[in-house]
Amino acid sequence: MPDLHFFSTIGSLVADLTGRTNGLSAAFDQAHAYILDHFGSNGLLAAYAMGAVISLLFLYQLVRITWMAVKYVAIPSIVLAYVASFVMPYPFASVLPVTVALCSLIMLFKG
């Protein structure tokens, strides 16, 4: 039988999240009205375009950082751990954290 305290906690978290979302929606409505009153529909279109461009730039940077982490940390560390497990008497799982740390340091210094 599930604990009833768990469900009450989840309910309070959902209610809190809903309240925060309503506050954010009100802020967007105010910004929408301000831009429309002061700059008209062209200003509103420019604001939407600016928001889209900023969102795309953020998404691009996130994808770029993720790709660099996979390219310079994950793949080389797995290959190095695999090779080191044959050369040294340590198992793959013991060598992997060391190679991840080493590849992370190399990526940090590389920039």
C-alpha positions in Angstrom: 0.0 0.0 0.0 1.5 3.4 -1.0 2.2 6.0 1.7 -0.5 8.7 1.7 2.1 11.3 2.8 3.9 10.8 -0.5 0.7 11.6 -2.4 0.0 14.7 -0.3 3.6 15.9 -0.9 3.3 15.4 -4.7 0.0 17.3 -4.6 1.5 20.2 -2.8 4.4 20.3 -5.3 2.1 20.3 -8.2 0.0 23.1 -6.7 3.2 25.1 -6.1 4.3 24.6 -9.7 0.9 25.6 -11.0 1.1 28.8 -9.0 4.5 29.6 -10.3 3.4 29.0 -13.9 0.5 31.3 -13.5 2.8 34.1 -12.2 5.1 33.6 -15.2 2.1 33.7 -17.5 1.0 37.0 -16.0 4.4 38.4 -16.5 4.4 37.4 -20.2 0.9 38.9 -20.6 2.1 42.2 -19.1 5.2 42.3 -21.4 2.9 41.5 -24.4 0.6 44.4 -23.5 3.5 46.8 -22.9 5.2 46.0 -26.2 1.9 46.2 -28.1 1.0 49.6 -26.6 4.4 51.2 -27.1 5.7 49.6 -30.3 2.7 48.2 -32.1 2.4 44.9 -33.9 5.8 45.3 -35.6 7.4 45.6 -32.2 5.6 42.5 -31.1 6.9 40.6 -34.1 10.4 41.9 -33.5 10.2 40.7 -29.9 9.0 37.3 -31.0 11.8 37.1 -33.5 14.4 38.2 -30.9 13.1 35.5 -28.5 13.3 32.9 -31.1 16.8 33.8 -32.1 18.0 33.9 -28.5 16.4 30.5 -27.9 18.0 29.0 -31.0 21.4 30.4 -30.0 21.0 28.9 -26.5 20.0 25.5 -28.0 22.9 25.7 -30.4 25.4 26.3 -27.6 23.9 23.4 -25.6 24.2 21.0 -28.5 27.7 22.2 -29.2 28.8 21.7 -25.6 27.2 18.3 -25.5 28.9 17.2 -28.7 32.3 18.4 -27.4 31.8 16.4 -24.2 31.0 13.3 -26.2 33.8 13.9 -28.7 36.6 14.8 -26.3 35.6 13.0 -23.1 33.3 10.1 -23.5 34.7 8.4 -26.6 38.4 8.9 -25.8 38.0 7.8 -22.2 36.2 4.6 -23.1 38.9 3.8 -25.7 41.7 4.6 -23.2 40.0 2.5 -20.5 39.6 -0.4 -22.9 43.2 -0.3 -23.9 44.4 0.2 -20.3 42.4 -2.8 -19.1 44.5 -5.0 -21.4 47.8 -3.3 -20.5 47.4 -3.0 -16.8 46.1 -5.6 -14.3 43.0 -3.3 -13.4 39.5 -4.0 -14.7 37.7 -1.7 -17.2 35.4 -0.3 -14.5 38.3 0.7 -12.3 40.2 2.5 -15.0 37.3 4.3 -16.5 36.9 7.1 -13.8 40.6 7.8 -14.1 40.5 8.1 -17.9 37.3 10.3 -17.7 39.1 12.7 -15.3 42.2 12.7 -17.6 40.1 13.5 -20.7 38.1 16.1 -18.8 41.3 17.9 -17.8 42.5 17.8 -21.4 39.3 19.3 -22.6 39.4 22.0 -20.0 42.9 23.0 -20.9 42.2 22.8 -24.6 39.2 25.2 -24.3 
